[in-house]
Protein backbone atom coordinates (compact mmCIF):
# COMPACT_ATOMS: atom_id res chain seq x y z
CA UNK A 1 0.00 0.00 0.00
CA UNK A 2 1.46 3.30 -0.94
CA UNK A 3 -0.52 6.26 0.39
CA UNK A 4 0.54 9.77 -0.37
CA UNK A 5 1.74 11.97 2.41
CA UNK A 6 -0.82 13.96 4.32
CA UNK A 7 -0.96 17.38 2.77
CA UNK A 8 -1.24 19.85 5.68
CA UNK A 9 2.05 20.92 7.14
CA UNK A 10 2.53 20.00 10.78
CA UNK A 11 4.63 17.94 13.10
CA UNK A 12 4.15 15.74 16.12
CA UNK A 13 6.28 16.05 19.17
CA UNK A 14 6.33 15.02 22.78
CA UNK A 15 4.57 17.49 25.08
CA UNK A 16 7.35 20.06 25.45
CA UNK A 17 5.54 23.36 25.45
CA UNK A 18 8.64 25.51 25.72
CA UNK A 19 9.15 26.39 22.07
CA UNK A 20 6.60 24.52 20.10
CA UNK A 21 3.47 26.53 20.58
CA UNK A 22 2.84 28.74 17.61
CA UNK A 23 4.06 32.26 18.12
CA UNK A 24 1.10 34.51 18.83
CA UNK A 25 2.08 37.31 16.52
CA UNK A 26 4.93 37.94 14.21
CA UNK A 27 4.59 41.01 12.08
CA UNK A 28 7.49 41.51 9.74
CA UNK A 29 9.32 44.74 10.24
CA UNK A 30 7.93 46.34 7.09
CA UNK A 31 4.28 46.16 8.13
CA UNK A 32 4.91 47.90 11.44
CA UNK A 33 6.79 50.66 9.68
CA UNK A 34 4.24 51.16 6.92
CA UNK A 35 2.05 53.60 8.85
CA UNK A 36 5.19 55.52 9.75
CA UNK A 37 6.15 55.65 6.10
CA UNK A 38 2.75 57.03 5.11
CA UNK A 39 2.97 59.72 7.77
CA UNK A 40 6.42 60.83 6.74
CA UNK A 41 5.60 61.18 3.06
CA UNK A 42 4.59 64.60 1.85
CA UNK A 43 1.06 65.65 2.70
CA UNK A 44 0.11 65.76 -0.97
CA UNK A 45 0.00 62.00 -1.28
CA UNK A 46 -3.28 60.91 0.31
CA UNK A 47 -3.39 57.33 -0.91
CA UNK A 48 -1.22 54.99 1.21
CA UNK A 49 1.33 53.56 -1.16
CA UNK A 50 3.46 50.55 -0.24
CA UNK A 51 6.46 52.77 0.49
CA UNK A 52 9.86 51.65 1.73
CA UNK A 53 10.53 51.76 5.43
CA UNK A 54 11.72 55.15 6.69
CA UNK A 55 15.04 53.66 7.76
CA UNK A 56 17.50 54.05 4.86
CA UNK A 57 18.24 50.69 3.32
CA UNK A 58 21.66 49.57 4.42
CA UNK A 59 23.10 46.15 4.98
CA UNK A 60 21.80 46.16 8.54
CA UNK A 61 18.43 47.86 8.22
CA UNK A 62 16.53 44.62 7.55
CA UNK A 63 17.19 41.16 8.95
CA UNK A 64 19.17 38.90 6.58
CA UNK A 65 16.39 36.35 6.27
CA UNK A 66 13.31 36.88 4.14
CA UNK A 67 10.18 37.83 6.04
CA UNK A 68 9.00 35.07 8.35
CA UNK A 69 5.82 33.33 7.24
CA UNK A 70 2.77 33.87 9.39
CA UNK A 71 2.22 31.09 11.91
CA UNK A 72 -0.67 28.67 11.59
CA UNK A 73 -3.59 29.50 13.92
CA UNK A 74 -4.19 27.18 16.84
CA UNK A 75 -7.46 25.56 15.73
CA UNK A 76 -6.06 24.84 12.30
CA UNK A 77 -3.01 23.31 13.93
CA UNK A 78 -5.10 21.06 16.15
CA UNK A 79 -7.23 19.93 13.23
CA UNK A 80 -4.10 19.06 11.29
CA UNK A 81 -2.75 17.27 14.39
CA UNK A 82 -5.82 15.08 14.55
CA UNK A 83 -5.72 14.40 10.81
CA UNK A 84 -2.11 13.25 10.85
CA UNK A 85 -2.60 11.18 13.99
CA UNK A 86 -5.58 9.33 12.53
CA UNK A 87 -3.73 8.75 9.28
CA UNK A 88 -0.64 7.33 10.93
CA UNK A 89 -2.66 5.36 13.49
CA UNK A 90 -4.67 3.72 10.74
CA UNK A 91 -1.47 2.68 9.02
CA UNK A 92 0.04 1.33 12.24
CA UNK A 93 -3.04 -0.49 13.52
CA UNK A 94 -3.46 -2.13 10.15
CA UNK A 95 0.13 -3.43 10.60
CA UNK A 96 0.60 -3.45 6.83
CA UNK A 97 3.48 -1.03 6.52
CA UNK A 98 5.92 -3.57 5.13
CA UNK A 99 9.57 -3.62 6.15
CA UNK A 100 10.58 -1.37 9.04
CA UNK A 101 14.00 0.13 9.52
CA UNK A 102 15.31 1.59 12.77
CA UNK A 103 18.26 3.64 13.93
CA UNK A 104 19.56 2.05 17.11
CA UNK A 105 22.22 3.26 19.54
CA UNK A 106 24.38 0.30 20.61
CA UNK A 107 27.96 -0.08 21.80
CA UNK A 108 28.72 3.62 21.41
CA UNK A 109 27.64 3.71 17.77
CA UNK A 110 24.44 4.32 15.85
CA UNK A 111 23.36 1.63 13.45
CA UNK A 112 20.67 1.75 10.77
CA UNK A 113 19.15 -1.74 10.88
CA UNK A 114 16.31 -3.71 9.35
CA UNK A 115 15.11 -7.27 9.83
CA UNK A 116 17.60 -10.07 9.10
CA UNK A 117 20.56 -7.69 9.33
CA UNK A 118 23.98 -8.76 10.56
CA UNK A 119 25.93 -6.39 12.80
CA UNK A 120 29.61 -6.74 13.65
CA UNK A 121 30.39 -5.07 16.97
CA UNK A 122 34.08 -4.57 17.76
CA UNK A 123 33.93 -5.39 21.43
CA UNK A 124 32.90 -7.95 23.98
CA UNK A 125 29.23 -8.24 24.95
CA UNK A 126 28.06 -9.84 28.18
CA UNK A 127 25.84 -12.39 26.53
CA UNK A 128 26.42 -15.93 25.34
CA UNK A 129 26.00 -17.18 21.80
CA UNK A 130 22.36 -17.80 21.05
CA UNK A 131 21.01 -15.31 23.63
CA UNK A 132 18.19 -13.07 22.53
CA UNK A 133 18.85 -9.39 23.17
CA UNK A 134 16.53 -6.42 23.07
CA UNK A 135 18.10 -3.21 21.72
CA UNK A 136 16.35 -0.53 23.71
CA UNK A 137 17.78 2.81 22.58
CA UNK A 138 15.91 3.47 19.36
CA UNK A 139 16.35 6.91 17.79
CA UNK A 140 14.26 6.62 14.66
CA UNK A 141 11.86 4.14 13.12
CA UNK A 142 10.64 4.33 9.56
CA UNK A 143 8.48 2.54 7.08
CA UNK A 144 7.61 3.35 3.52
CA UNK A 145 4.91 5.90 4.34
CA UNK A 146 5.86 7.35 7.70
CA UNK A 147 8.85 8.01 9.98
CA UNK A 148 8.88 8.26 13.75
CA UNK A 149 11.73 10.49 14.92
CA UNK A 150 12.67 10.31 18.58
CA UNK A 151 13.74 13.40 20.47
CA UNK A 152 16.19 11.97 21.28
CA UNK A 153 14.84 8.45 21.95
CA UNK A 154 11.55 6.75 21.18
CA UNK A 155 9.51 5.16 23.96
CA UNK A 156 10.32 1.58 24.83
CA UNK A 157 6.63 0.68 24.62
CA UNK A 158 6.48 1.98 21.08
CA UNK A 159 9.25 0.01 19.35
CA UNK A 160 10.82 -3.36 20.01
CA UNK A 161 14.07 -4.42 18.30
CA UNK A 162 15.15 -8.02 18.96
CA UNK A 163 18.56 -9.45 18.14
CA UNK A 164 20.44 -12.73 18.66
CA UNK A 165 24.12 -13.15 19.42
CA UNK A 166 25.42 -15.39 16.64
CA UNK A 167 29.17 -15.40 16.98
CA UNK A 168 31.85 -14.23 19.37
CA UNK A 169 35.29 -14.19 17.76
CA UNK A 170 38.49 -12.20 17.63
CA UNK A 171 39.46 -9.78 14.91
CA UNK A 172 42.35 -10.26 12.47
CA UNK A 173 45.67 -9.27 14.04
CA UNK A 174 46.35 -5.60 13.32
CA UNK A 175 49.86 -4.17 13.56
CA UNK A 176 50.51 -1.00 15.54
CA UNK A 177 54.00 0.27 14.71
CA UNK A 178 55.96 3.31 15.82
CA UNK A 179 59.24 4.33 14.25
CA UNK A 180 61.42 7.42 14.51
CA UNK A 181 64.16 7.59 11.94
CA UNK A 182 67.74 8.16 13.02
CA UNK A 183 66.78 7.61 16.68
CA UNK A 184 66.88 3.77 16.86
CA UNK A 185 63.31 3.83 18.12
CA UNK A 186 60.94 1.16 16.91
CA UNK A 187 57.95 -0.53 18.56
CA UNK A 188 55.65 -3.13 17.12
CA UNK A 189 52.46 -4.29 18.80
CA UNK A 190 49.87 -6.71 17.49
CA UNK A 191 46.28 -5.89 18.43
CA UNK A 192 43.55 -8.51 18.44
CA UNK A 193 40.09 -7.29 19.49
CA UNK A 194 37.08 -9.35 20.50
CA UNK A 195 34.19 -9.13 18.07
CA UNK A 196 30.53 -10.05 18.33
CA UNK A 197 28.10 -10.71 15.50
CA UNK A 198 24.43 -9.94 16.08
CA UNK A 199 21.51 -10.85 13.87
CA UNK A 200 18.55 -8.47 14.05
CA UNK A 201 15.54 -10.74 14.23
CA UNK A 202 12.63 -8.31 13.99
CA UNK A 203 11.51 -4.74 14.55
CA UNK A 204 8.00 -4.33 15.89
CA UNK A 205 5.79 -1.31 16.44
CA UNK A 206 3.12 -0.99 19.11
CA UNK A 207 -0.51 -0.96 18.15
CA UNK A 208 -1.22 2.75 18.17
CA UNK A 209 0.48 6.03 19.06
CA UNK A 210 -0.25 7.62 22.36
CA UNK A 211 -2.62 10.59 22.21
CA UNK A 212 -0.32 12.78 24.27
CA UNK A 213 2.06 13.18 21.36
CA UNK A 214 1.92 16.81 20.28
CA UNK A 215 2.10 17.68 16.66
CA UNK A 216 5.30 19.41 15.68
CA UNK A 217 5.61 18.88 11.99
CA UNK A 218 3.80 17.19 9.17
CA UNK A 219 3.89 15.89 5.71
CA UNK A 220 3.18 12.40 6.69
CA UNK A 221 5.81 11.90 9.34
CA UNK A 222 5.46 11.87 13.07
CA UNK A 223 8.27 13.34 15.12
CA UNK A 224 8.01 12.54 18.79
CA UNK B 1 93.61 -19.99 16.34
CA UNK B 2 93.86 -23.50 15.11
CA UNK B 3 90.62 -25.53 14.93
CA UNK B 4 91.32 -29.21 15.19
CA UNK B 5 87.78 -30.53 14.38
CA UNK B 6 85.09 -29.53 11.82
CA UNK B 7 82.48 -28.84 14.44
CA UNK B 8 84.74 -26.21 15.99
CA UNK B 9 85.56 -24.73 12.58
CA UNK B 10 82.00 -24.14 11.45
CA UNK B 11 80.12 -21.59 13.58
CA UNK B 12 76.49 -22.24 14.39
CA UNK B 13 74.79 -18.88 14.17
CA UNK B 14 71.27 -19.77 15.15
CA UNK B 15 68.77 -22.41 14.16
CA UNK B 16 65.83 -20.29 12.90
CA UNK B 17 67.02 -17.54 10.60
CA UNK B 18 64.82 -18.89 7.83
CA UNK B 19 61.64 -18.50 9.84
CA UNK B 20 62.53 -15.03 11.09
CA UNK B 21 63.11 -13.90 7.53
CA UNK B 22 59.86 -15.48 6.36
CA UNK B 23 57.96 -13.62 9.10
CA UNK B 24 58.94 -10.36 7.41
CA UNK B 25 58.71 -11.54 3.80
CA UNK B 26 55.16 -12.89 4.24
CA UNK B 27 53.94 -9.31 4.75
CA UNK B 28 55.78 -8.20 1.58
CA UNK B 29 54.68 -10.86 -0.89
CA UNK B 30 52.21 -8.58 -2.65
CA UNK B 31 54.69 -5.72 -3.12
CA UNK B 32 56.16 -4.71 -6.43
CA UNK B 33 59.78 -5.21 -7.44
CA UNK B 34 62.63 -6.73 -5.48
CA UNK B 35 61.19 -5.72 -2.17
CA UNK B 36 58.88 -8.73 -2.29
CA UNK B 37 61.89 -11.10 -2.43
CA UNK B 38 65.00 -9.56 -0.92
CA UNK B 39 65.06 -9.33 2.85
CA UNK B 40 66.95 -6.05 3.29
CA UNK B 41 64.65 -4.19 0.92
CA UNK B 42 61.59 -5.96 2.32
CA UNK B 43 62.32 -4.99 5.91
CA UNK B 44 62.20 -1.30 5.05
CA UNK B 45 59.12 -1.62 2.88
CA UNK B 46 57.23 -3.64 5.49
CA UNK B 47 58.08 -1.13 8.19
CA UNK B 48 56.74 1.71 6.04
CA UNK B 49 53.61 -0.30 5.35
CA UNK B 50 52.97 -0.87 9.06
CA UNK B 51 53.51 2.82 9.79
CA UNK B 52 51.10 3.88 7.06
CA UNK B 53 48.50 1.43 8.38
CA UNK B 54 48.85 2.80 11.93
CA UNK B 55 48.51 6.42 10.86
CA UNK B 56 45.69 5.67 8.43
CA UNK B 57 43.51 4.24 11.18
CA UNK B 58 43.25 7.75 12.64
CA UNK B 59 42.93 9.46 9.27
CA UNK B 60 40.12 7.12 8.25
CA UNK B 61 37.90 8.46 11.00
CA UNK B 62 38.51 12.04 9.86
CA UNK B 63 38.00 11.25 6.20
CA UNK B 64 34.79 9.34 6.79
CA UNK B 65 33.37 12.23 8.77
CA UNK B 66 34.28 14.68 6.00
CA UNK B 67 32.62 12.39 3.49
CA UNK B 68 29.43 12.15 5.54
CA UNK B 69 29.32 15.92 5.95
CA UNK B 70 29.69 16.59 2.24
CA UNK B 71 27.00 14.02 1.45
CA UNK B 72 24.60 15.55 3.96
CA UNK B 73 25.35 19.03 2.59
CA UNK B 74 24.59 17.92 -0.98
CA UNK B 75 21.37 16.18 0.06
CA UNK B 76 20.15 19.11 2.14
CA UNK B 77 20.88 21.55 -0.70
CA UNK B 78 18.60 19.45 -2.88
CA UNK B 79 15.87 20.34 -0.41
CA UNK B 80 16.81 24.01 -0.20
CA UNK B 81 18.68 23.99 3.09
CA UNK B 82 22.35 24.26 3.95
CA UNK B 83 24.32 21.79 6.05
CA UNK B 84 24.99 24.05 9.10
CA UNK B 85 21.34 25.09 9.24
CA UNK B 86 20.16 21.49 9.04
CA UNK B 87 22.49 20.18 11.72
CA UNK B 88 22.02 23.10 14.10
CA UNK B 89 18.25 22.96 13.87
CA UNK B 90 18.18 19.19 14.32
CA UNK B 91 20.30 19.59 17.45
CA UNK B 92 17.92 22.27 18.70
CA UNK B 93 15.06 19.81 18.18
CA UNK B 94 17.04 17.32 20.35
CA UNK B 95 17.32 14.83 17.51
CA UNK B 96 20.64 13.12 18.22
CA UNK B 97 21.31 11.30 14.99
CA UNK B 98 24.96 11.31 13.98
CA UNK B 99 26.36 12.21 10.58
CA UNK B 100 26.93 8.59 9.59
CA UNK B 101 23.27 7.72 9.99
CA UNK B 102 21.94 10.95 8.46
CA UNK B 103 24.08 10.40 5.35
CA UNK B 104 22.85 6.79 5.14
CA UNK B 105 19.26 8.03 5.36
CA UNK B 106 19.95 10.57 2.64
CA UNK B 107 21.17 7.78 0.37
CA UNK B 108 18.79 4.92 1.11
CA UNK B 109 15.74 6.59 2.74
CA UNK B 110 15.10 9.83 0.85
CA UNK B 111 11.64 10.36 2.30
CA UNK B 112 12.90 10.14 5.85
CA UNK B 113 15.68 12.58 5.03
CA UNK B 114 13.12 14.93 3.52
CA UNK B 115 11.12 14.76 6.72
CA UNK B 116 14.23 15.60 8.76
CA UNK B 117 14.96 18.55 6.46
CA UNK B 118 11.42 19.86 6.87
CA UNK B 119 11.64 19.43 10.63
CA UNK B 120 14.82 21.49 10.63
CA UNK B 121 13.29 24.16 8.43
CA UNK B 122 10.23 24.43 10.69
CA UNK B 123 12.49 24.86 13.69
CA UNK B 124 14.46 27.49 11.76
CA UNK B 125 11.29 29.47 11.01
CA UNK B 126 10.28 29.25 14.64
CA UNK B 127 13.65 30.69 15.56
CA UNK B 128 13.25 33.54 13.09
CA UNK B 129 9.80 34.33 14.40
CA UNK B 130 11.08 34.34 17.94
CA UNK B 131 13.95 36.63 16.95
CA UNK B 132 11.78 39.08 15.05
CA UNK B 133 9.18 39.24 17.78
CA UNK B 134 6.45 41.73 17.01
CA UNK B 135 8.49 44.17 15.00
CA UNK B 136 8.68 46.76 17.74
CA UNK B 137 11.80 47.82 19.57
CA UNK B 138 12.19 46.71 23.16
CA UNK B 139 10.81 49.31 25.58
CA UNK B 140 13.34 51.79 26.83
CA UNK B 141 15.54 51.56 23.74
CA UNK B 142 15.91 54.66 21.56
CA UNK B 143 16.91 53.94 17.96
CA UNK B 144 16.37 55.23 14.47
CA UNK B 145 13.28 53.05 14.14
CA UNK B 146 11.67 54.48 17.27
CA UNK B 147 12.66 58.08 16.40
CA UNK B 148 11.23 57.90 12.92
CA UNK B 149 8.07 56.27 14.17
Interface residues (C-beta under 8 A of the other chain):
Chain A: X9 X11 X19 X20 X23 X25 X26 X27 X28 X29 X31 X32 X33 X36 X40 X54 X55 X63 X65 X68 X69 X71 X101 X103 X109 X110 X111 X112 X139 X140 X142 X144 X147 X149 X150 X151 X152 X174 X175 X176 X177 X178 X179 X186 X188 X216 X217 X219 X220 X221 X223
Chain B: X47 X50 X51 X53 X54 X57 X93 X94 X95 X96 X97 X98 X100 X101 X104 X105 X108 X109 X111 X112 X114 X115 X116 X118 X119 X122 X125 X126 X128 X129 X130 X131 X132 X133 X134 X135 X136 X144 X145 X148 X149
